[in-house]
């Protein structure tokens, strides 16, 4: 019995460490986007935040301040692009609604 518990514990630890199950979020798609984003974002000031907006969890991918007029990409849980904030026009509207109505849930990643 102890051997079975040890094997199950080892398997769970392996899954969590080697494959990084739910490393950032429950969404495998968003986790994949985060891994890519970390390599493409500015060296400082970049962040990924989770919000509740229009009855769903969404993620803001802010590349940081290494360029002017950069946009923050807003993605749904299944990686659909909902829109972009900021940029040259200073956009604040996503799907016809002001993104300031979004409810901040958590900081997922930052550098």
C-alpha positions in Angstrom: 0.0 0.0 0.0 2.8 2.4 0.9 4.4 1.6 -2.5 1.2 2.5 -4.3 0.9 5.8 -2.5 4.6 6.6 -3.2 4.0 5.8 -6.9 0.9 8.0 -7.2 2.7 10.8 -5.4 5.7 10.5 -7.6 3.5 10.5 -10.7 1.6 13.6 -9.5 4.9 15.4 -8.7 6.3 14.5 -12.1 3.2 15.9 -13.9 3.3 19.1 -11.9 7.0 19.7 -12.4 7.9 18.2 -15.7 4.8 19.1 -17.7 3.9 22.1 -15.6 0.2 21.2 -15.4 -1.8 24.4 -15.0 1.5 26.3 -14.6 -0.1 29.7 -15.1 -3.9 29.1 -15.8 -6.2 26.2 -16.3 -6.3 27.0 -20.0 -3.6 25.1 -21.9 -4.0 27.5 -24.8 -3.3 30.5 -22.6 -0.4 28.8 -21.0 1.1 28.2 -24.4 0.6 31.8 -25.3 2.3 32.9 -22.1 5.3 30.8 -22.8 5.7 32.4 -26.2 4.9 35.9 -25.0 7.6 35.7 -22.3 10.2 35.5 -25.1 8.7 38.2 -27.2 7.8 40.8 -24.6 10.0 43.8 -23.6 12.7 43.1 -21.1 10.8 45.0 -18.3 7.3 46.2 -17.7 5.5 43.4 -19.4 2.6 41.6 -17.7 -0.3 39.2 -18.2 -3.4 39.8 -16.1 -6.6 37.9 -15.7 -9.9 39.8 -15.7 -13.6 38.9 -15.7 -15.2 40.8 -18.7 -18.4 40.2 -20.6 -19.2 37.1 -18.5 -15.9 35.3 -19.2 -12.4 35.2 -18.0 -10.0 37.1 -20.3 -6.3 37.8 -20.3 -4.5 41.0 -21.1 -1.0 40.6 -22.6 0.9 43.9 -22.1 4.2 43.8 -23.9 5.8 46.5 -21.7 7.3 49.9 -22.6 10.1 49.1 -25.1 8.3 50.8 -28.0 5.9 53.6 -28.5 2.2 53.1 -29.2 2.3 49.4 -28.4 -1.0 47.6 -27.8 -2.3 45.3 -25.1 -3.9 42.2 -26.6 -7.0 40.9 -24.9 -7.6 37.1 -25.3 -10.4 34.8 -24.2 -9.8 31.6 -22.3 -9.7 29.7 -25.6 -7.2 32.2 -27.2 -9.7 34.1 -29.3 -8.4 37.7 -29.8 -11.2 40.0 -28.5 -9.4 43.2 -29.3 -6.5 45.6 -28.5 -6.1 48.3 -26.0 -4.0 51.4 -26.3 -1.9 51.9 -29.4 -1.8 55.1 -31.5 -5.5 55.7 -31.0 -5.6 55.0 -27.3 -8.4 52.4 -27.7 -10.3 51.4 -24.6 -13.2 49.5 -26.2 -13.4 45.7 -26.5 -16.4 44.1 -28.1 -18.3 47.4 -27.9 -17.7 47.9 -24.1 -15.2 50.0 -22.2 -12.6 47.7 -20.8 -12.6 49.7 -17.6 -15.7 47.7 -16.7 -13.5 44.6 -16.5 -13.0 43.1 -13.0 -9.4 42.4 -12.2 -8.9 38.9 -10.9 -5.1 38.4 -10.7 -1.7 39.1 -12.0 -0.6 35.9 -13.9 2.9 36.9 -14.9 5.2 40.0 -15.0 8.8 40.8 -15.6 
